[in-house]
Amino acid sequence: MIDTLYQRYANPVEVLRRYRAEDLNGFLNYLNEKIHDEKLFQIWANGISDCTFEEFKERSKKQSAKPKKEELTDDEKLALAARIMKGKYNAR
């Protein structure tokens, strides 16, 4: 992220000093989102695309959303630990 600040601003330290601590996080999130959008745009622009950039962006959000891992119950955790201890570990 610091490299990006130096690429975008002549004096990034001065830019960062202008923000209060509570606003700095918002600025860095905004900057990170812009960097991500620029990378997505480059991928979209250099690829064969059958959709608009906004559609491509929405598709990438859906694809990158990771499903939450299923939480094990306490009994399942104990059973898994017992199988590991016995050397009989098998993924669910």
PDB file of N, CA, C and O in Angstrom:
ATOM      1  N   MET A   1       0.819  -1.181   0.000  1.00  0.00           N
ATOM      2  CA  MET A   1       0.000   0.000   0.000  1.00  0.00           C
ATOM      3  C   MET A   1       0.872   1.257   0.000  1.00  0.00           C
ATOM      4  O   MET A   1       0.536   2.251  -0.644  1.00  0.00           O
ATOM      5  N   ILE A   2       1.982   1.207   0.719  1.00  0.00           N
ATOM      6  CA  ILE A   2       2.852   2.380   0.787  1.00  0.00           C
ATOM      7  C   ILE A   2       3.436   2.708  -0.586  1.00  0.00           C
ATOM      8  O   ILE A   2       3.622   3.879  -0.920  1.00  0.00           O
ATOM      9  N   ASP A   3       3.727   1.672  -1.385  1.00  0.00           N
ATOM     10  CA  ASP A   3       4.226   1.905  -2.744  1.00  0.00           C
ATOM     11  C   ASP A   3       3.201   2.682  -3.561  1.00  0.00           C
ATOM     12  O   ASP A   3       3.551   3.591  -4.315  1.00  0.00           O
ATOM     13  N   THR A   4       1.952   2.321  -3.406  1.00  0.00           N
ATOM     14  CA  THR A   4       0.885   2.999  -4.140  1.00  0.00           C
ATOM     15  C   THR A   4       0.783   4.454  -3.731  1.00  0.00           C
ATOM     16  O   THR A   4       0.577   5.329  -4.572  1.00  0.00           O
ATOM     17  N   LEU A   5       0.926   4.715  -2.442  1.00  0.00           N
ATOM     18  CA  LEU A   5       0.897   6.107  -1.982  1.00  0.00           C
ATOM     19  C   LEU A   5       2.012   6.912  -2.633  1.00  0.00           C
ATOM     20  O   LEU A   5       1.794   8.049  -3.052  1.00  0.00           O
ATOM     21  N   TYR A   6       3.205   6.333  -2.721  1.00  0.00           N
ATOM     22  CA  TYR A   6       4.325   7.049  -3.350  1.00  0.00           C
ATOM     23  C   TYR A   6       4.117   7.206  -4.850  1.00  0.00           C
ATOM     24  O   TYR A   6       4.593   8.181  -5.432  1.00  0.00           O
ATOM     25  N   GLN A   7       3.418   6.273  -5.493  1.00  0.00           N
ATOM     26  CA  GLN A   7       3.136   6.397  -6.923  1.00  0.00           C
ATOM     27  C   GLN A   7       2.101   7.486  -7.192  1.00  0.00           C
ATOM     28  O   GLN A   7       2.182   8.195  -8.195  1.00  0.00           O
ATOM     29  N   ARG A   8       1.144   7.611  -6.305  1.00  0.00           N
ATOM     30  CA  ARG A   8       0.034   8.542  -6.524  1.00  0.00           C
ATOM     31  C   ARG A   8       0.307   9.961  -6.027  1.00  0.00           C
ATOM     32  O   ARG A   8      -0.200  10.926  -6.598  1.00  0.00           O
ATOM     33  N   TYR A   9       1.094  10.089  -4.981  1.00  0.00           N
ATOM     34  CA  TYR A   9       1.290  11.391  -4.350  1.00  0.00           C
ATOM     35  C   TYR A   9       2.773  11.722  -4.264  1.00  0.00           C
ATOM     36  O   TYR A   9       3.600  10.855  -3.984  1.00  0.00           O
ATOM     37  N   ALA A  10       3.098  12.991  -4.509  1.00  0.00           N
ATOM     38  CA  ALA A  10       4.490  13.419  -4.439  1.00  0.00           C
ATOM     39  C   ALA A  10       5.029  13.312  -3.016  1.00  0.00           C
ATOM     40  O   ALA A  10       6.199  12.986  -2.817  1.00  0.00           O
ATOM     41  N   ASN A  11       4.177  13.586  -2.025  1.00  0.00           N
ATOM     42  CA  ASN A  11       4.594  13.519  -0.635  1.00  0.00           C
ATOM     43  C   ASN A  11       3.509  12.792   0.171  1.00  0.00           C
ATOM     44  O   ASN A  11       2.665  13.438   0.792  1.00  0.00           O
ATOM     45  N   PRO A  12       3.528  11.461   0.164  1.00  0.00           N
ATOM     46  CA  PRO A  12       2.461  10.711   0.846  1.00  0.00           C
ATOM     47  C   PRO A  12       2.424  10.929   2.349  1.00  0.00           C
ATOM     48  O   PRO A  12       1.360  10.821   2.959  1.00  0.00           O
ATOM     49  N   VAL A  13       3.556  11.231   2.956  1.00  0.00           N
ATOM     50  CA  VAL A  13       3.573  11.478   4.399  1.00  0.00           C
ATOM     51  C   VAL A  13       2.712  12.696   4.715  1.00  0.00           C
ATOM     52  O   VAL A  13       1.956  12.690   5.687  1.00  0.00           O
ATOM     53  N   GLU A  14       2.826  13.723   3.909  1.00  0.00           N
ATOM     54  CA  GLU A  14       2.007  14.919   4.108  1.00  0.00           C
ATOM     55  C   GLU A  14       0.533  14.614   3.895  1.00  0.00           C
ATOM     56  O   GLU A  14      -0.317  15.129   4.622  1.00  0.00           O
ATOM     57  N   VAL A  15       0.225  13.797   2.924  1.00  0.00           N
ATOM     58  CA  VAL A  15      -1.170  13.401   2.681  1.00  0.00           C
ATOM     59  C   VAL A  15      -1.724  12.691   3.910  1.00  0.00           C
ATOM     60  O   VAL A  15      -2.833  12.992   4.352  1.00  0.00           O
ATOM     61  N   LEU A  16      -0.972  11.763   4.455  1.00  0.00           N
ATOM     62  CA  LEU A  16      -1.429  11.006   5.619  1.00  0.00           C
ATOM     63  C   LEU A  16      -1.570  11.879   6.862  1.00  0.00           C
ATOM     64  O   LEU A  16      -2.444  11.638   7.695  1.00  0.00           O
ATOM     65  N   ARG A  17      -0.726  12.876   6.987  1.00  0.00           N
ATOM     66  CA  ARG A  17      -0.790  13.783   8.144  1.00  0.00           C
ATOM     67  C   ARG A  17      -2.068  14.614   8.150  1.00  0.00           C
ATOM     68  O   ARG A  17      -2.522  15.049   9.208  1.00  0.00           O
ATOM     69  N   ARG A  18      -2.640  14.832   6.988  1.00  0.00           N
ATOM     70  CA  ARG A  18      -3.845  15.663   6.890  1.00  0.00           C
ATOM     71  C   ARG A  18      -5.082  14.966   7.460  1.00  0.00           C
ATOM     72  O   ARG A  18      -6.080  15.618   7.768  1.00  0.00           O
ATOM     73  N   TYR A  19      -5.013  13.675   7.595  1.00  0.00           N
ATOM     74  CA  TYR A  19      -6.160  12.923   8.096  1.00  0.00           C
ATOM     75  C   TYR A  19      -6.059  12.706   9.594  1.00  0.00           C
ATOM     76  O   TYR A  19      -4.987  12.416  10.126  1.00  0.00           O
ATOM     77  N   ARG A  20      -7.188  12.852  10.262  1.00  0.00           N
ATOM     78  CA  ARG A  20      -7.239  12.491  11.671  1.00  0.00           C
ATOM     79  C   ARG A  20      -7.231  10.970  11.750  1.00  0.00           C
ATOM     80  O   ARG A  20      -7.527  10.294  10.764  1.00  0.00           O
ATOM     81  N   ALA A  21      -6.903  10.444  12.883  1.00  0.00           N
ATOM     82  CA  ALA A  21      -6.785   8.988  13.043  1.00  0.00           C
ATOM     83  C   ALA A  21      -8.063   8.270  12.637  1.00  0.00           C
ATOM     84  O   ALA A  21      -8.007   7.235  11.974  1.00  0.00           O
ATOM     85  N   GLU A  22      -9.216   8.808  13.027  1.00  0.00           N
ATOM     86  CA  GLU A  22     -10.478   8.131  12.704  1.00  0.00           C
ATOM     87  C   GLU A  22     -10.828   8.220  11.226  1.00  0.00           C
ATOM     88  O   GLU A  22     -11.564   7.372  10.721  1.00  0.00           O
ATOM     89  N   ASP A  23     -10.323   9.222  10.522  1.00  0.00           N
ATOM     90  CA  ASP A  23     -10.576   9.365   9.098  1.00  0.00           C
ATOM     91  C   ASP A  23      -9.553   8.625   8.239  1.00  0.00           C
ATOM     92  O   ASP A  23      -9.817   8.317   7.077  1.00  0.00           O
ATOM     93  N   LEU A  24      -8.399   8.345   8.809  1.00  0.00           N
ATOM     94  CA  LEU A  24      -7.324   7.696   8.054  1.00  0.00           C
ATOM     95  C   LEU A  24      -7.738   6.306   7.578  1.00  0.00           C
ATOM     96  O   LEU A  24      -7.439   5.924   6.447  1.00  0.00           O
ATOM     97  N   ASN A  25      -8.414   5.557   8.424  1.00  0.00           N
ATOM     98  CA  ASN A  25      -8.854   4.224   8.043  1.00  0.00           C
ATOM     99  C   ASN A  25      -9.793   4.282   6.837  1.00  0.00           C
ATOM    100  O   ASN A  25      -9.679   3.468   5.921  1.00  0.00           O
ATOM    101  N   GLY A  26     -10.709   5.232   6.837  1.00  0.00           N
ATOM    102  CA  GLY A  26     -11.628   5.402   5.709  1.00  0.00           C
ATOM    103  C   GLY A  26     -10.889   5.741   4.429  1.00  0.00           C
ATOM    104  O   GLY A  26     -11.217   5.221   3.362  1.00  0.00           O
ATOM    105  N   PHE A  27      -9.888   6.616   4.531  1.00  0.00           N
ATOM    106  CA  PHE A  27      -9.094   6.985   3.355  1.00  0.00           C
ATOM    107  C   PHE A  27      -8.341   5.784   2.805  1.00  0.00           C
ATOM    108  O   PHE A  27      -8.310   5.570   1.593  1.00  0.00           O
ATOM    109  N   LEU A  28      -7.731   4.995   3.696  1.00  0.00           N
ATOM    110  CA  LEU A  28      -6.973   3.828   3.248  1.00  0.00           C
ATOM    111  C   LEU A  28      -7.888   2.772   2.637  1.00  0.00           C
ATOM    112  O   LEU A  28      -7.506   2.106   1.674  1.00  0.00           O
ATOM    113  N   ASN A  29      -9.085   2.613   3.183  1.00  0.00           N
ATOM    114  CA  ASN A  29     -10.057   1.689   2.585  1.00  0.00           C
ATOM    115  C   ASN A  29     -10.476   2.159   1.199  1.00  0.00           C
ATOM    116  O   ASN A  29     -10.579   1.361   0.267  1.00  0.00           O
ATOM    117  N   TYR A  30     -10.717   3.463   1.072  1.00  0.00           N
ATOM    118  CA  TYR A  30     -11.067   4.042  -0.219  1.00  0.00           C
ATOM    119  C   TYR A  30      -9.944   3.819  -1.233  1.00  0.00           C
ATOM    120  O   TYR A  30     -10.193   3.427  -2.373  1.00  0.00           O
ATOM    121  N   LEU A  31      -8.726   4.068  -0.811  1.00  0.00           N
ATOM    122  CA  LEU A  31      -7.581   3.895  -1.696  1.00  0.00           C
ATOM    123  C   LEU A  31      -7.430   2.432  -2.114  1.00  0.00           C
ATOM    124  O   LEU A  31      -7.160   2.141  -3.279  1.00  0.00           O
ATOM    125  N   ASN A  32      -7.602   1.530  -1.176  1.00  0.00           N
ATOM    126  CA  ASN A  32      -7.503   0.111  -1.474  1.00  0.00           C
ATOM    127  C   ASN A  32      -8.576  -0.315  -2.473  1.00  0.00           C
ATOM    128  O   ASN A  32      -8.303  -1.111  -3.372  1.00  0.00           O
ATOM    129  N   GLU A  33      -9.785   0.205  -2.325  1.00  0.00           N
ATOM    130  CA  GLU A  33     -10.873  -0.109  -3.247  1.00  0.00           C
ATOM    131  C   GLU A  33     -10.558   0.412  -4.652  1.00  0.00           C
ATOM    132  O   GLU A  33     -10.819  -0.270  -5.643  1.00  0.00           O
ATOM    133  N   LYS A  34     -10.002   1.611  -4.734  1.00  0.00           N
ATOM    134  CA  LYS A  34      -9.640   2.187  -6.037  1.00  0.00           C
ATOM    135  C   LYS A  34      -8.548   1.351  -6.720  1.00  0.00           C
ATOM    136  O   LYS A  34      -8.601   1.125  -7.929  1.00  0.00           O
ATOM    137  N   ILE A  35      -7.572   0.901  -5.952  1.00  0.00           N
ATOM    138  CA  ILE A  35      -6.501   0.067  -6.501  1.00  0.00           C
ATOM    139  C   ILE A  35      -7.092  -1.229  -7.045  1.00  0.00           C
ATOM    140  O   ILE A  35      -6.736  -1.675  -8.135  1.00  0.00           O
ATOM    141  N   HIS A  36      -7.990  -1.822  -6.280  1.00  0.00           N
ATOM    142  CA  HIS A  36      -8.638  -3.060  -6.710  1.00  0.00           C
ATOM    143  C   HIS A  36      -9.431  -2.839  -8.003  1.00  0.00           C
ATOM    144  O   HIS A  36      -9.362  -3.654  -8.923  1.00  0.00           O
ATOM    145  N   ASP A  37     -10.181  -1.736  -8.068  1.00  0.00           N
ATOM    146  CA  ASP A  37     -10.947  -1.413  -9.272  1.00  0.00           C
ATOM    147  C   ASP A  37     -10.042  -1.220 -10.484  1.00  0.00           C
ATOM    148  O   ASP A  37     -10.377  -1.658 -11.584  1.00  0.00           O
ATOM    149  N   GLU A  38      -8.910  -0.574 -10.291  1.00  0.00           N
ATOM    150  CA  GLU A  38      -7.976  -0.359 -11.403  1.00  0.00           C
ATOM    151  C   GLU A  38      -7.423  -1.690 -11.916  1.00  0.00           C
ATOM    152  O   GLU A  38      -7.296  -1.891 -13.123  1.00  0.00           O
ATOM    153  N   LYS A  39      -7.096  -2.593 -10.994  1.00  0.00           N
ATOM    154  CA  LYS A  39      -6.603  -3.912 -11.404  1.00  0.00           C
ATOM    155  C   LYS A  39      -7.683  -4.681 -12.155  1.00  0.00           C
ATOM    156  O   LYS A  39      -7.409  -5.302 -13.182  1.00  0.00           O
ATOM    157  N   LEU A  40      -8.906  -4.639 -11.644  1.00  0.00           N
ATOM    158  CA  LEU A  40     -10.017  -5.304 -12.327  1.00  0.00           C
ATOM    159  C   LEU A  40     -10.230  -4.718 -13.720  1.00  0.00           C
ATOM    160  O   LEU A  40     -10.487  -5.450 -14.676  1.00  0.00           O
ATOM    161  N   PHE A  41     -10.122  -3.390 -13.829  1.00  0.00           N
ATOM    162  CA  PHE A  41     -10.307  -2.748 -15.123  1.00  0.00           C
ATOM    163  C   PHE A  41      -9.247  -3.215 -16.118  1.00  0.00           C
ATOM    164  O   PHE A  41      -9.558  -3.463 -17.283  1.00  0.00           O
ATOM    165  N   GLN A  42      -8.013  -3.336 -15.671  1.00  0.00           N
ATOM    166  CA  GLN A  42      -6.944  -3.801 -16.554  1.00  0.00           C
ATOM    167  C   GLN A  42      -7.213  -5.229 -17.027  1.00  0.00           C
ATOM    168  O   GLN A  42      -6.999  -5.553 -18.195  1.00  0.00           O
ATOM    169  N   ILE A  43      -7.681  -6.073 -16.117  1.00  0.00           N
ATOM    170  CA  ILE A  43      -8.019  -7.448 -16.496  1.00  0.00           C
ATOM    171  C   ILE A  43      -9.153  -7.439 -17.510  1.00  0.00           C
ATOM    172  O   ILE A  43      -9.098  -8.141 -18.519  1.00  0.00           O
ATOM    173  N   TRP A  44     -10.181  -6.640 -17.237  1.00  0.00           N
ATOM    174  CA  TRP A  44     -11.337  -6.565 -18.128  1.00  0.00           C
ATOM    175  C   TRP A  44     -10.946  -5.990 -19.496  1.00  0.00           C
ATOM    176  O   TRP A  44     -11.349  -6.520 -20.531  1.00  0.00           O
ATOM    177  N   ALA A  45     -10.168  -4.917 -19.499  1.00  0.00           N
ATOM    178  CA  ALA A  45      -9.801  -4.243 -20.746  1.00  0.00           C
ATOM    179  C   ALA A  45      -8.885  -5.100 -21.619  1.00  0.00           C
ATOM    180  O   ALA A  45      -8.935  -5.004 -22.845  1.00  0.00           O
ATOM    181  N   ASN A  46      -8.059  -5.927 -21.007  1.00  0.00           N
ATOM    182  CA  ASN A  46      -7.106  -6.736 -21.771  1.00  0.00           C
ATOM    183  C   ASN A  46      -7.612  -8.135 -22.086  1.00  0.00           C
ATOM    184  O   ASN A  46      -6.906  -8.926 -22.712  1.00  0.00           O
ATOM    185  N   GLY A  47      -8.811  -8.440 -21.661  1.00  0.00           N
ATOM    186  CA  GLY A  47      -9.362  -9.762 -21.918  1.00  0.00           C
ATOM    187  C   GLY A  47     -10.488  -9.699 -22.930  1.00  0.00           C
ATOM    188  O   GLY A  47     -10.931  -8.621 -23.328  1.00  0.00           O
ATOM    189  N   ILE A  48     -10.932 -10.848 -23.329  1.00  0.00           N
ATOM    190  CA  ILE A  48     -12.092 -10.920 -24.211  1.00  0.00           C
ATOM    191  C   ILE A  48     -13.306 -10.863 -23.303  1.00  0.00           C
ATOM    192  O   ILE A  48     -13.522 -11.750 -22.476  1.00  0.00           O
ATOM    193  N   SER A  49     -14.088  -9.824 -23.462  1.00  0.00           N
ATOM    194  CA  SER A  49     -15.193  -9.627 -22.537  1.00  0.00           C
ATOM    195  C   SER A  49     -16.515  -9.550 -23.269  1.00  0.00           C
ATOM    196  O   SER A  49     -16.637  -8.902 -24.309  1.00  0.00           O
ATOM    197  N   ASP A  50     -17.491 -10.218 -22.712  1.00  0.00           N
ATOM    198  CA  ASP A  50     -18.834 -10.203 -23.275  1.00  0.00           C
ATOM    199  C   ASP A  50     -19.786  -9.367 -22.412  1.00  0.00           C
ATOM    200  O   ASP A  50     -21.006  -9.496 -22.512  1.00  0.00           O
ATOM    201  N   CYS A  51     -19.205  -8.509 -21.563  1.00  0.00           N
ATOM    202  CA  CYS A  51     -20.034  -7.710 -20.660  1.00  0.00           C
ATOM    203  C   CYS A  51     -19.381  -6.355 -20.417  1.00  0.00           C
ATOM    204  O   CYS A  51     -18.235  -6.118 -20.797  1.00  0.00           O
ATOM    205  N   THR A  52     -20.141  -5.479 -19.777  1.00  0.00           N
ATOM    206  CA  THR A  52     -19.603  -4.166 -19.430  1.00  0.00           C
ATOM    207  C   THR A  52     -18.673  -4.321 -18.231  1.00  0.00           C
ATOM    208  O   THR A  52     -18.647  -5.365 -17.579  1.00  0.00           O
ATOM    209  N   PHE A  53     -17.912  -3.268 -17.952  1.00  0.00           N
ATOM    210  CA  PHE A  53     -17.008  -3.318 -16.808  1.00  0.00           C
ATOM    211  C   PHE A  53     -17.782  -3.492 -15.506  1.00  0.00           C
ATOM    212  O   PHE A  53     -17.354  -4.243 -14.630  1.00  0.00           O
ATOM    213  N   GLU A  54     -18.912  -2.810 -15.368  1.00  0.00           N
ATOM    214  CA  GLU A  54     -19.706  -2.927 -14.137  1.00  0.00           C
ATOM    215  C   GLU A  54     -20.202  -4.359 -13.947  1.00  0.00           C
ATOM    216  O   GLU A  54     -20.203  -4.871 -12.828  1.00  0.00           O
ATOM    217  N   GLU A  55     -20.624  -5.006 -15.035  1.00  0.00           N
ATOM    218  CA  GLU A  55     -21.063  -6.405 -14.941  1.00  0.00           C
ATOM    219  C   GLU A  55     -19.890  -7.304 -14.552  1.00  0.00           C
ATOM    220  O   GLU A  55     -20.032  -8.206 -13.727  1.00  0.00           O
ATOM    221  N   PHE A  56     -18.741  -7.048 -15.152  1.00  0.00           N
ATOM    222  CA  PHE A  56     -17.536  -7.816 -14.837  1.00  0.00           C
ATOM    223  C   PHE A  56     -17.168  -7.650 -13.361  1.00  0.00           C
ATOM    224  O   PHE A  56     -16.799  -8.616 -12.692  1.00  0.00           O
ATOM    225  N   LYS A  57     -17.273  -6.431 -12.867  1.00  0.00           N
ATOM    226  CA  LYS A  57     -16.952  -6.131 -11.478  1.00  0.00           C
ATOM    227  C   LYS A  57     -17.891  -6.882 -10.535  1.00  0.00           C
ATOM    228  O   LYS A  57     -17.455  -7.435  -9.525  1.00  0.00           O
ATOM    229  N   GLU A  58     -19.178  -6.898 -10.869  1.00  0.00           N
ATOM    230  CA  GLU A  58     -20.153  -7.622 -10.044  1.00  0.00           C
ATOM    231  C   GLU A  58     -19.875  -9.127 -10.064  1.00  0.00           C
ATOM    232  O   GLU A  58     -19.963  -9.790  -9.031  1.00  0.00           O
ATOM    233  N   ARG A  59     -19.543  -9.658 -11.230  1.00  0.00           N
ATOM    234  CA  ARG A  59     -19.213 -11.090 -11.332  1.00  0.00           C
ATOM    235  C   ARG A  59     -18.005 -11.430 -10.474  1.00  0.00           C
ATOM    236  O   ARG A  59     -17.982 -12.461  -9.801  1.00  0.00           O
ATOM    237  N   SER A  60     -17.003 -10.560 -10.500  1.00  0.00           N
ATOM    238  CA  SER A  60     -15.794 -10.847  -9.731  1.00  0.00           C
ATOM    239  C   SER A  60     -16.078 -10.802  -8.233  1.00  0.00           C
ATOM    240  O   SER A  60     -15.482 -11.555  -7.464  1.00  0.00           O
ATOM    241  N   LYS A  61     -16.992  -9.915  -7.814  1.00  0.00           N
ATOM    242  CA  LYS A  61     -17.366  -9.860  -6.399  1.00  0.00           C
ATOM    243  C   LYS A  61     -18.043 -11.158  -5.979  1.00  0.00           C
ATOM    244  O   LYS A  61     -17.769 -11.690  -4.904  1.00  0.00           O
ATOM    245  N   LYS A  62     -18.929 -11.662  -6.832  1.00  0.00           N
ATOM    246  CA  LYS A  62     -19.642 -12.900  -6.523  1.00  0.00           C
ATOM    247  C   LYS A  62     -18.683 -14.078  -6.472  1.00  0.00           C
ATOM    248  O   LYS A  62     -18.809 -14.949  -5.610  1.00  0.00           O
ATOM    249  N   GLN A  63     -17.721 -14.109  -7.396  1.00  0.00           N
ATOM    250  CA  GLN A  63     -16.766 -15.224  -7.444  1.00  0.00           C
ATOM    251  C   GLN A  63     -15.791 -15.175  -6.277  1.00  0.00           C
ATOM    252  O   GLN A  63     -15.349 -16.216  -5.793  1.00  0.00           O
ATOM    253  N   SER A  64     -15.457 -13.981  -5.826  1.00  0.00           N
ATOM    254  CA  SER A  64     -14.477 -13.878  -4.752  1.00  0.00           C
ATOM    255  C   SER A  64     -15.096 -14.039  -3.372  1.00  0.00           C
ATOM    256  O   SER A  64     -14.383 -14.211  -2.383  1.00  0.00           O
ATOM    257  N   ALA A  65     -16.420 -13.983  -3.303  1.00  0.00           N
ATOM    258  CA  ALA A  65     -17.079 -14.172  -2.008  1.00  0.00           C
ATOM    259  C   ALA A  65     -16.944 -15.638  -1.615  1.00  0.00           C
ATOM    260  O   ALA A  65     -17.494 -16.528  -2.264  1.00  0.00           O
ATOM    261  N   LYS A  66     -16.214 -15.863  -0.557  1.00  0.00           N
ATOM    262  CA  LYS A  66     -15.961 -17.227  -0.114  1.00  0.00           C
ATOM    263  C   LYS A  66     -17.100 -17.683   0.788  1.00  0.00           C
ATOM    264  O   LYS A  66     -17.519 -16.957   1.689  1.00  0.00           O
ATOM    265  N   PRO A  67     -17.593 -18.881   0.541  1.00  0.00           N
ATOM    266  CA  PRO A  67     -18.611 -19.389   1.459  1.00  0.00           C
ATOM    267  C   PRO A  67     -17.988 -19.642   2.828  1.00  0.00           C
ATOM    268  O   PRO A  67     -16.834 -20.054   2.938  1.00  0.00           O
ATOM    269  N   LYS A  68     -18.769 -19.389   3.856  1.00  0.00           N
ATOM    270  CA  LYS A  68     -18.256 -19.603   5.202  1.00  0.00           C
ATOM    271  C   LYS A  68     -18.087 -21.089   5.446  1.00  0.00           C
ATOM    272  O   LYS A  68     -18.896 -21.909   5.010  1.00  0.00           O
ATOM    273  N   LYS A  69     -17.019 -21.415   6.151  1.00  0.00           N
ATOM    274  CA  LYS A  69     -16.791 -22.796   6.507  1.00  0.00           C
ATOM    275  C   LYS A  69     -17.826 -23.215   7.538  1.00  0.00           C
ATOM    276  O   LYS A  69     -18.211 -22.452   8.424  1.00  0.00           O
ATOM    277  N   GLU A  70     -18.252 -24.437   7.387  1.00  0.00           N
ATOM    278  CA  GLU A  70     -19.215 -24.976   8.329  1.00  0.00           C
ATOM    279  C   GLU A  70     -18.526 -25.182   9.674  1.00  0.00           C
ATOM    280  O   GLU A  70     -17.459 -25.794   9.743  1.00  0.00           O
ATOM    281  N   GLU A  71     -19.121 -24.683  10.715  1.00  0.00           N
ATOM    282  CA  GLU A  71     -18.545 -24.802  12.055  1.00  0.00           C
ATOM    283  C   GLU A  71     -18.822 -26.193  12.606  1.00  0.00           C
ATOM    284  O   GLU A  71     -19.938 -26.704  12.507  1.00  0.00           O
ATOM    285  N   LEU A  72     -17.798 -26.795  13.185  1.00  0.00           N
ATOM    286  CA  LEU A  72     -17.947 -28.114  13.786  1.00  0.00           C
ATOM    287  C   LEU A  72     -18.553 -27.982  15.181  1.00  0.00           C
ATOM    288  O   LEU A  72     -18.298 -27.015  15.900  1.00  0.00           O
ATOM    289  N   THR A  73     -19.351 -28.966  15.540  1.00  0.00           N
ATOM    290  CA  THR A  73     -19.869 -28.999  16.903  1.00  0.00           C
ATOM    291  C   THR A  73     -18.753 -29.489  17.817  1.00  0.00           C
ATOM    292  O   THR A  73     -17.731 -29.987  17.345  1.00  0.00           O
ATOM    293  N   ASP A  74     -18.948 -29.346  19.123  1.00  0.00           N
ATOM    294  CA  ASP A  74     -17.939 -29.815  20.081  1.00  0.00           C
ATOM    295  C   ASP A  74     -17.699 -31.314  19.935  1.00  0.00           C
ATOM    296  O   ASP A  74     -16.557 -31.770  19.992  1.00  0.00           O
ATOM    297  N   ASP A  75     -18.773 -32.079  19.748  1.00  0.00           N
ATOM    298  CA  ASP A  75     -18.626 -33.531  19.580  1.00  0.00           C
ATOM    299  C   ASP A  75     -17.825 -33.865  18.317  1.00  0.00           C
ATOM    300  O   ASP A  75     -16.989 -34.769  18.325  1.00  0.00           O
ATOM    301  N   GLU A  76     -18.087 -33.131  17.239  1.00  0.00           N
ATOM    302  CA  GLU A  76     -17.348 -33.363  16.000  1.00  0.00           C
ATOM    303  C   GLU A  76     -15.873 -32.999  16.173  1.00  0.00           C
ATOM    304  O   GLU A  76     -14.994 -33.672  15.635  1.00  0.00           O
ATOM    305  N   LYS A  77     -15.613 -31.945  16.916  1.00  0.00           N
ATOM    306  CA  LYS A  77     -14.223 -31.544  17.174  1.00  0.00           C
ATOM    307  C   LYS A  77     -13.490 -32.611  17.971  1.00  0.00           C
ATOM    308  O   LYS A  77     -12.338 -32.934  17.682  1.00  0.00           O
ATOM    309  N   LEU A  78     -14.163 -33.153  18.972  1.00  0.00           N
ATOM    310  CA  LEU A  78     -13.545 -34.215  19.778  1.00  0.00           C
ATOM    311  C   LEU A  78     -13.303 -35.471  18.934  1.00  0.00           C
ATOM    312  O   LEU A  78     -12.256 -36.109  19.046  1.00  0.00           O
ATOM    313  N   ALA A  79     -14.273 -35.818  18.096  1.00  0.00           N
ATOM    314  CA  ALA A  79     -14.118 -36.993  17.240  1.00  0.00           C
ATOM    315  C   ALA A  79     -12.979 -36.787  16.248  1.00  0.00           C
ATOM    316  O   ALA A  79     -12.206 -37.707  15.983  1.00  0.00           O
ATOM    317  N   LEU A  80     -12.881 -35.603  15.713  1.00  0.00           N
ATOM    318  CA  LEU A  80     -11.801 -35.294  14.778  1.00  0.00           C
ATOM    319  C   LEU A  80     -10.450 -35.368  15.479  1.00  0.00           C
ATOM    320  O   LEU A  80      -9.494 -35.927  14.941  1.00  0.00           O
ATOM    321  N   ALA A  81     -10.376 -34.805  16.676  1.00  0.00           N
ATOM    322  CA  ALA A  81      -9.125 -34.851  17.435  1.00  0.00           C
ATOM    323  C   ALA A  81      -8.738 -36.297  17.729  1.00  0.00           C
ATOM    324  O   ALA A  81      -7.563 -36.655  17.645  1.00  0.00           O
ATOM    325  N   ALA A  82      -9.713 -37.122  18.070  1.00  0.00           N
ATOM    326  CA  ALA A  82      -9.433 -38.534  18.358  1.00  0.00           C
ATOM    327  C   ALA A  82      -8.920 -39.247  17.111  1.00  0.00           C
ATOM    328  O   ALA A  82      -7.979 -40.037  17.191  1.00  0.00           O
ATOM    329  N   ARG A  83      -9.535 -38.971  15.956  1.00  0.00           N
ATOM    330  CA  ARG A  83      -9.071 -39.604  14.702  1.00  0.00           C
ATOM    331  C   ARG A  83      -7.662 -39.164  14.360  1.00  0.00           C
ATOM    332  O   ARG A  83      -6.854 -39.971  13.899  1.00  0.00           O
ATOM    333  N   ILE A  84      -7.356 -37.890  14.580  1.00  0.00           N
ATOM    334  CA  ILE A  84      -6.007 -37.382  14.297  1.00  0.00           C
ATOM    335  C   ILE A  84      -4.995 -38.067  15.207  1.00  0.00           C
ATOM    336  O   ILE A  84      -3.921 -38.476  14.766  1.00  0.00           O
ATOM    337  N   MET A  85      -5.351 -38.185  16.472  1.00  0.00           N
ATOM    338  CA  MET A  85      -4.447 -38.830  17.439  1.00  0.00           C
ATOM    339  C   MET A  85      -4.183 -40.294  17.064  1.00  0.00           C
ATOM    340  O   MET A  85      -3.088 -40.813  17.280  1.00  0.00           O
ATOM    341  N   LYS A  86      -5.197 -40.942  16.504  1.00  0.00           N
ATOM    342  CA  LYS A  86      -5.049 -42.344  16.101  1.00  0.00           C
ATOM    343  C   LYS A  86      -4.400 -42.469  14.728  1.00  0.00           C
ATOM    344  O   LYS A  86      -4.093 -43.574  14.280  1.00  0.00           O
ATOM    345  N   GLY A  87      -4.193 -41.341  14.066  1.00  0.00           N
ATOM    346  CA  GLY A  87      -3.580 -41.378  12.736  1.00  0.00           C
ATOM    347  C   GLY A  87      -4.561 -41.751  11.641  1.00  0.00           C
ATOM    348  O   GLY A  87      -4.159 -42.192  10.564  1.00  0.00           O
ATOM    349  N   LYS A  88      -5.836 -41.577  11.909  1.00  0.00           N
ATOM    350  CA  LYS A  88      -6.868 -41.951  10.945  1.00  0.00           C
ATOM    351  C   LYS A  88      -7.645 -40.709  10.497  1.00  0.00           C
ATOM    352  O   LYS A  88      -8.873 -40.728  10.420  1.00  0.00           O
ATOM    353  N   TYR A  89      -6.923 -39.651  10.209  1.00  0.00           N
ATOM    354  CA  TYR A  89      -7.591 -38.409   9.827  1.00  0.00           C
ATOM    355  C   TYR A  89      -8.097 -38.502   8.408  1.00  0.00           C
ATOM    356  O   TYR A  89      -7.348 -38.829   7.486  1.00  0.00           O
ATOM    357  N   ASN A  90      -9.366 -38.213   8.239  1.00  0.00           N
ATOM    358  CA  ASN A  90      -9.989 -38.083   6.918  1.00  0.00           C
ATOM    359  C   ASN A  90     -10.785 -36.794   6.920  1.00  0.00           C
ATOM    360  O   ASN A  90     -11.540 -36.520   7.852  1.00  0.00           O
ATOM    361  N   ALA A  91     -10.613 -36.014   5.881  1.00  0.00           N
ATOM    362  CA  ALA A  91     -11.399 -34.791   5.777  1.00  0.00           C
ATOM    363  C   ALA A  91     -12.855 -35.170   5.618  1.00  0.00           C
ATOM    364  O   ALA A  91     -13.169 -36.210   5.039  1.00  0.00           O
ATOM    365  N   ARG A  92     -13.732 -34.350   6.118  1.00  0.00           N
ATOM    366  CA  ARG A  92     -15.167 -34.594   6.038  1.00  0.00           C
ATOM    367  C   ARG A  92     -15.605 -35.014   4.681  1.00  0.00           C
ATOM    368  O   ARG A  92     -16.792 -35.256   4.463  1.00  0.00           O
TER     369      ARG A  92
END
